[in-house]
């Protein structure tokens, strides 16, 4: 899994729609999304700009991640 942030609001709207309809994603605080690495190819194919967030910035509460597994999130 990779955590990303879209470059602008327009890319976020397009990217969220594409991922929600064709893949799985998890919305995280501060405009971050967690997706599989395969989903990045879909975003690239649609020319949707995003930034991969480095590991230290993505430290989240592990208990929260367990309570909200990827299969439940949209």
C-alpha positions as CSV (number, residue, x, y, z in Angstrom):
1,X,0.0,0.0,0.0
2,X,1.1,3.5,-0.8
3,X,-0.1,6.8,0.6
4,X,-0.7,9.6,-1.8
5,X,-1.9,13.2,-1.9
6,X,-3.4,14.7,-5.1
7,X,-1.7,17.9,-6.4
8,X,-4.9,20.0,-6.8
9,X,-8.6,19.8,-6.0
10,X,-9.5,19.0,-9.6
11,X,-7.1,16.0,-9.6
12,X,-8.4,14.9,-6.3
13,X,-12.0,14.8,-7.6
14,X,-11.0,13.0,-10.8
15,X,-8.7,10.6,-8.9
16,X,-11.1,9.8,-6.1
17,X,-13.8,9.0,-8.6
18,X,-11.5,6.8,-10.8
19,X,-10.2,4.9,-7.8
20,X,-13.6,4.5,-6.1
21,X,-15.2,3.1,-9.2
22,X,-12.4,1.0,-10.5
23,X,-10.3,0.1,-7.5
24,X,-10.1,0.4,-3.7
25,X,-8.9,3.3,-1.6
26,X,-8.9,4.5,1.9
27,X,-9.4,8.2,2.7
28,X,-7.1,9.4,5.5
29,X,-6.8,12.7,7.4
30,X,-5.2,15.7,5.8
31,X,-6.2,14.9,2.2
32,X,-4.2,11.6,2.1
33,X,-5.4,8.4,0.4
34,X,-4.0,4.9,0.8
35,X,-4.1,2.8,-2.4
36,X,-2.3,-0.2,-3.8
37,X,0.7,0.3,-6.0
38,X,-1.3,-1.0,-9.0
39,X,-3.7,1.9,-8.6
40,X,-0.9,4.3,-9.4
41,X,-0.8,3.0,-13.0
42,X,-4.5,3.8,-13.3
43,X,-3.9,7.4,-12.1
44,X,-0.9,7.7,-14.5
45,X,-3.0,6.4,-17.4
46,X,-5.7,9.1,-16.7
47,X,-3.0,11.8,-16.3
48,X,-4.1,12.5,-12.8
49,X,-1.3,14.2,-10.8
50,X,-0.4,12.9,-7.3
51,X,2.5,12.9,-4.9
52,X,3.6,9.7,-3.0
53,X,3.9,10.6,0.7
54,X,7.2,9.5,2.3
55,X,6.9,7.1,5.2
56,X,7.7,9.4,8.2
57,X,4.8,11.8,7.2
58,X,2.4,8.9,7.1
59,X,2.6,7.7,10.7
60,X,-0.9,7.0,11.7
61,X,-2.6,5.2,14.6
62,X,-2.3,1.5,13.9
63,X,-5.4,0.8,16.0
64,X,-7.4,3.2,13.8
65,X,-6.2,1.3,10.7
66,X,-7.3,-2.0,12.1
67,X,-10.8,-0.6,13.0
68,X,-11.2,0.7,9.4
69,X,-9.8,-1.9,7.1
70,X,-9.4,-1.1,3.4
71,X,-12.4,-3.3,2.5
72,X,-14.8,-1.1,4.5
73,X,-13.5,2.3,3.2
74,X,-14.5,4.0,0.1
